[in-house]
Each structure stands twice: as structure tokens, then as C-alpha cells.
Amino acid sequence: MNLRDLRYLLAVAEHGHFGRAAEACGVSQPTLSVQVRKLEELLGVALFERTSKAVAPTAACERLLGHVRMAVAEADSILAVAANLRDPLAGRFRLGIIPTLAPYLLPLVFAALKDALPALEVEPWEDQTTALLDRLRAHELDAALLATAVDGPDLASEVLFDEPFLAALPPEHPLAARAVVAEEDLAEDMLVLAEGHCLRDQALAACGRGGALGGALRAASLSTLLNMVAAGYGTTMIPGLAAGAAQDVGIVLRPLAAQAGRTVRIAWRARYPRRSAVDAVGEVIAARLRGFAAGATAGTI
């Protein structure tokens, strides 16, 4: 048994397809299939049910997957510790980031990260908070940029910057005539993101609505939400970094009376061996965003 074959097993279980698993592993499909067959022979159990349309883990495979993940994760930790001893600020760094932050933050910080950490290969991975935390715990990410606090002793986090929310309004909306908009005034016709986005819960809480908003649109992305507001469908609350994208589609932005907002953090596993890389990435991002909150609240984004 070797780690390569265990990685093949995990890839097939994740993708449910030998071809896609082989592509993800950078090998040919016949090579991967042969090695998985050899692993099944070594273990004495069938690992996958194979049909012409799909591949599904067997009950035996499901029982083994947790052990396989731990074995591969421990092996990766050995490699990471060795890399850290050589140079913690070199090599691949997989950085998760939530969808309501990624398209607006990454263009601001990517060049700065390259300049400050030229040997570090930052690989962004965009997904919702729950999925990012799962990937972080599974050692599939090195760190994640989140807008919520993390729970559990296995994870740690550090605040990078505070991001204010802004009222986003169609130009003809009555609230657009105001210099400042009260959060609760947005609740009547506010559009929100679909469940799973932390921004949805934060916006509802800020405007005093702890639950759902009647029959309002639930958008899958912030860009959809912005386009619906621009079309006059309703109002919404956006993070300050998205101000430029909102103004590009003709949306009127106003500061909020109670200055609602969110705190962006970088999170990592508490025992992650390349902590200095996390700190370095966090410091670059925090420095790039320094003073942002004051400018956004004042309407000078």
C-alpha cells in the first residue's frame, strides 16, 4: 500500500468518475483504474460499484475513507513541516475565500501578495463558508478568508479588517434621496442572497429581520443581486468592497445610519505547521486594506 494509491482512492470517491479522478491526479485513466484494482486486491474488499454511468463507493469504502483521509493528511503534514523548515514562505499556499469577498478583494491584494511574497504561490479557492471550513479541516486548504468567527479548538483565526455595509438602491427609489439610510428602512423591499451565504444572515440581522423576507428574490451571487437592484426590483445591503461593481451598473449607494458591517478574518488549523505563511499573507492583506473602513463609511470608495 502506498500514498499514491490512497490519493487515487480519495479522488475517485470525490469525483464519482474514474476519468475525472485521473485528470485531477494528473495520470491516465487506465493507470488509475489499475492501481485502484490492485488496492482492492490488497485490502480484499471492493471499494467502488462501477456502472456505465457512475462510480459509487461501497459500504466498505465508506468505512475506510475516514482512515484514508487521516493517513493522507498526516503524510501531507510531514511534507508541510519539511517545507516549513526549508522556507515557510515558499511553495503552494491554498487560500479559501467566500464568494461575496473574492471578486472584489483579490484584484486589490493579488499584486501586493506577489510583490511581498514572490516565492509563495497563492492559489485562491472560492466557496461558501461551510464548504471552506470543511476543506480547511480536511487539509485541502491552508487558510481561508471568512466573514464569520470560527468555532472549535481545531481552528484559529485573526481579524484582518472591518468592512462596512452600504445601502444599494435603484436611482428612482425614495430612499435614494436621503444622505444616510437607516438599516430597518431597507427591510420592506430588500433582496437577499440564497441560504448558505453569510452575507444573507448578516444583512437580515442588520435590518432587524432575523428570518426570511417573505417572497423576496434569493440570488445565488452578489452580481445577480446588484443587477436586480439596478433593474429596480428592490434594495439590498452590500459590503463596501463591492461598491465599484454596484456603481458600474447604475446603483445609488448610501451609508447606513448604524454603520452595520462585517469583520473579515483569516482562519487556519490550530496545528498548521506553516503559521508564518498565514501571518505573512494576513499582514499583506491587512496592510492593503488599512484605512478602507473609514473611506467606505464616508462614501469615498
Residue, then its C-alpha position, 0 to 999 in steps of 0.5 A: m500500500n502506498l500514498r499514491d494509491l490512497r490519493y487515487l482512492l480519495a479522488v475517485a470517491e470525490h469525483g464519482h468518475f474514474g476519468r475525472a479522478a485521473e485528470a485531477c491526479g494528473v495520470s491516465q485513466p487506465t493507470l488509475s483504474v489499475q492501481v485502484r484494482k490492485l488496492e482492492e486486491l490488497l485490502g480484499v474488499a471492493l471499494f467502488e460499484r462501477t456502472s456505465k454511468a457512475v462510480a459509487p463507493t461501497a459500504a466498505c469504502e465508506r468505512l475506510l475513507g475516514h482512515v484514508r483521509m487521516a493517513v493522507a493528511e498526516a503524510d501531507s503534514i510531514l511534507a508541510v513541516a519539511a517545507n516549513l523548515r526549508d522556507p515557510l514562505a515558499g511553495r503552494f499556499r491554498l487560500g479559501i475565500i467566500p464568494t461575496l469577498a473574492p471578486y472584489l478583494l483579490p484584484l486589490v491584494f493579488a499584486a501586493l501578495k506577489d510583490a511581498l511574497p514572490a516565492l509563495e504561490v497563492e492559489p485562491w479557492e472560492d466557496q461558501t463558508t461551510a464548504l471552506l471550513d470543511r476543506l480547511r479541516a480536511h487539509e485541502l486548504d491552508a487558510a481561508l478568508l471568512a466573514t464569520a468567527v470560527d468555532g472549535p479548538d481545531l481552528a484559529s483565526e485573526v481579524l484582518f479588517d472591518e468592512p462596512f455595509l452600504a445601502a444599494l438602491p435603484p436611482e428612482h427609489p425614495l430612499a435614494a434621496r436621503a444622505v444616510v439610510a437607516e438599516e430597518d428602512l431597507a427591510e420592506d423591499m430588500l433582496v437577499l442572497a440564497e441560504g448558505h451565504c453569510l452575507r444573507d444572515q448578516a444583512l437580515a440581522a442588520c435590518g432587524r429581520g432575523g428570518a426570511l423576507g417573505g417572497a423576496l428574490r434569493a440570488a445565488s451571487l452578489s452580481t445577480l443581486l446588484n443587477m436586480v437592484a439596478a433593474g429596480y426590483g428592490t434594495t439590498m445591503i452590500p459590503g463596501l468592497a463591492a461598491g465599484a461593481a454596484q456603481d458600474v451598473g447604475i446603483v445609488l449607494r448610501p451609508l447606513a445610519a448604524q454603520a452595520g458591517r462585517t469583520v473579515r478574518i483569516a482562519w487556519r488549523a490550530r496545528y498548521p505547521r506553516r503559521s508564518a505563511v498565514d501571518a505573512v499573507g494576513e499582514v499583506i492583506a491587512a496592510r492593503l486594506r488599512g484605512f478602507a473602513a473609514g473611506a467606505t463609511a464616508g462614501t469615498i470608495 
